[in-house]
Amino acid sequence: INISVFPPSNACIGRYILNMQITSCGHTYQRCLGDFYVLFNPWCADDPVYMDNQAHREEYVLNEHGILYEGVHKHITSRPWHFGQFEDGILDICLKILDMGASYHHGSDRDHCWRNDPVHVSMVVNHMISSHTTNSIMKIPENNDYLKGTKPFSWNGSVPILQQWYNGRCRPVRYGYCGSLASVMCTVMRCLGIPSRVVTNFCFPCSIENPLGINEIFDCTGKNLCGKDKLWRYHCWNESWMARRDLNQCCGDWQCLDPTPLETGRGSACSGPTWVRSIREGELDLDYDGHHMFSRVNSNYVGWLSQNNAKKTKFFCDAWPCGQRLITKSVGSEQFEDITGAYKYELGSVKNKEAYYRAYRRIYPGYCNASNCHIERELSSLKNPFLSDSGINMRLKMANCPMYGEDVQLHWLLENLRSENKNLKFNLCAQIITYSGCPMDQFWKDSVNVTLGPREVKKIPLCISYSQYGPYLCDHNIMKVVAVSDPECGEVLMVSRDIVINRPPVIVKLLSQPRMKVPCTAEISFCNPLQEDMKNCVMTLEGCGLFKEPMTIDLGTLASNQQARTIVEFTPYRLGSHRLLANFGCHKF
């Protein structure tokens, strides 16, 4: 007997058991024929997650290999990530996540009807990634302290994280960061049949008091002081494709889901799903957490100079807008796709201003009847004056692309816009900044007297040696260089630059042609570029379809300029395109 089962498009996803009942001679027997799984189906036109583009389905559902984008908006770095949604046991783990998070909306899971709605499923998964009190999948370290767990940036893929959570009695894995949280969520969503992708937003504001304003405070030396607000250098979240029946959508579109718990003034919480188009239009009443998502790409930056911890003054600067750039991996390509236009209209355009005014009235009820001119005057009063208003233009330009162990070379460009001499004293400094905007050690300070003749342009070289920044960089590969004029000289001018220090590359070379179930060898090499020993060196290898679990190789201590070469053997156990990932770690990073 051949049995075909055709689940309706509104069937609840999950594991089903197929029983056969036989009645013969007045006796009834039952026999279990097996079990099967029902998932969302983006190939089915009646399914709410239907996606009509085959290339997009291959990228956002079937592709196990992804790329995470990090760094700063002027220097974007990337690293590969293994989603591994088709690895053995991952589907059962994903369904376990739904079981553990079922009470998030419904109190109990006796009524499974919500499991046919991708909106509610996505909310449960979003909540379970890091917001659940006891059984969340992953924790973020408090105060950047991760001594009792795994370094957040050492993960290469989602599979070991999900397996550790499942095998550890559903206790949170320590530790992750926004990139790993969004990537794990992408794995779960793709595994359940919902098209998903990871998005990176550069210049991401996190403000507790003012949803559409972010404040950064500096002292007279240029040091960034730790305040309530944080300007993240980048932040990753998830987008999933579905038709929102709760919004009367008949066709699918991208929905924004942020699994990272962020402080909102009413406690920390994850956000979404939020229709991406509603963020661009400023229609914040339509959706879950719309005002949070809008503020994360549209907040206004305000910089302050603090004098003697009492008086605060706005300085002249050319501030970059928040939500400066949003990118994701391109379809069928290793390059990134700029999707900023999906979240916001072109800055300064009529549509951009209309959407902003519309959102402003919803976020601040006191302005619900205010005119556009009234709102614009309010915004103008909050912003920093431009550098050109002071008669001086400044910028810091990179002269090299520094790698770990190399000196940082910059050019400080100054231009006098007036027909009179300018005599200024500047304080310069550099300090480490975490990706989440937390200022760390200030490791370099200097002061310079600058004289500019009428309409004169001057270029001043700056150099920060590795011996100055190396002992402080650790796992945080971002530093901030600031030049601020002395307040005693009159108007306060400031220019800054975020700099990414690139990590040394790990070279992977295949020594034989990979074949199914046939041992294959590869050479992994790494060179210590520092003028000092690297201690506690460890190489971690991972690859879906290549390794059942990550392989860790202890390299010990590497002397200066010493090259480590390791031959590894693995046996591919699945057909398809695979990627071997190698991650190097030591006491330095």
Disulfide bonds with the S-S distance in Angstrom:
none
